[in-house]
Amino acid sequence: MNIGENIKKINTQLPAHVRLVAVSKTKPVEALLEAYSAGQRIFGENYVQELITKQPLLPADIEWHFIGHLQTNKVKYIAPFVACIQSVDSLKLLREIDKEARKNSRVIDCLLEFGIASDDSKFGFDSQDAFEFLANEQYKNFEGIRICGVMGMGSFVDDEITTRKEYNLLFSIFNRLKNSVFVNESAFCEVSMGMSHDFGIAVAEGSTLVRVGTLVFGERNYK
Ligand SMILES: *Cc1c(COP(=O)(O)O)cnc(C)c1O
């Protein structure tokens, strides 16, 4: 297992407009440093406590993306440094991120997470809620956040047709938003989808950010 080689190999499979988020949850600081030495700068983490423990031990130019379910009462711990929160699944959370970002005089990039999996046990914005909120342009008063796109998790199935359908759905939600609410906002350009087992399909369906853990760092041990 050579993390640097894994990253190079994945990058050769990604078109120039698609960026790799190295998902480093459960992995030690040494593993992240190895990825960093190979040029990797965007890292994805799922757990607040783990992220705030690792962040001070690693280079300051890392772009941290939070990709796990985020409780509103924990936003304050990551707001001072997080570059992007990909897993924004409610208005309540969006408001809290805005508040904490402004306290830190920052603007935090956010992606709206939508539930696209047919085995839907996962989190996600209610698209009705999201569209209503965005249509009201309330979000323009949120100076601590910049909504940069959408994020979704596919079903955990080994079935290309299902995966393709789900990613296609996320891309169509992105397009609807891009062509309406965000039509004049060039920052709204990201579609985060695709993991180790399916990032090729995700890229074909329009992904701009793939979140890859296992193929970069090896299997995870949750103990
Ligand atoms: C863990 C995780 C990933 C990476 O999964 P792999 O299968 O290891 O590539 C991607 N996205 C989210 C939201 C995750 O929690």
The ligand as a MOL file (V3000), in Angstrom:
LIG
                    3D

  0  0  0     0  0            999 V3000
M  V30 BEGIN CTAB
M  V30 COUNTS 15 15 0 0 0
M  V30 BEGIN ATOM
M  V30 1 C -16.4410 7.2810 4.0640 0
M  V30 2 C -17.0730 8.1600 3.0400 0
M  V30 3 C -16.5850 8.2300 1.7280 0
M  V30 4 C -15.4230 7.3720 1.2010 0
M  V30 5 O -15.7880 6.0440 1.0960 0
M  V30 6 P -14.8140 4.9670 0.3830 0
M  V30 7 O -15.7410 3.8820 -0.0140 0
M  V30 8 O -13.8430 4.5300 1.4210 0
M  V30 9 O -14.1680 5.6220 -0.7640 0
M  V30 10 C -17.1770 9.1290 0.8580 0
M  V30 11 N -18.2070 9.9090 1.2400 0
M  V30 12 C -18.7070 9.8740 2.4850 0
M  V30 13 C -19.8310 10.7750 2.8390 0
M  V30 14 C -18.1650 8.9950 3.4220 0
M  V30 15 O -18.6950 8.9530 4.6480 0
M  V30 END ATOM
M  V30 BEGIN BOND
M  V30 1 1 1 2
M  V30 2 1 2 3
M  V30 3 2 2 14
M  V30 4 1 3 4
M  V30 5 2 3 10
M  V30 6 1 4 5
M  V30 7 1 5 6
M  V30 8 2 6 7
M  V30 9 1 6 8
M  V30 10 1 6 9
M  V30 11 1 10 11
M  V30 12 2 11 12
M  V30 13 1 12 13
M  V30 14 1 12 14
M  V30 15 1 14 15
M  V30 END BOND
M  V30 END CTAB
M  END
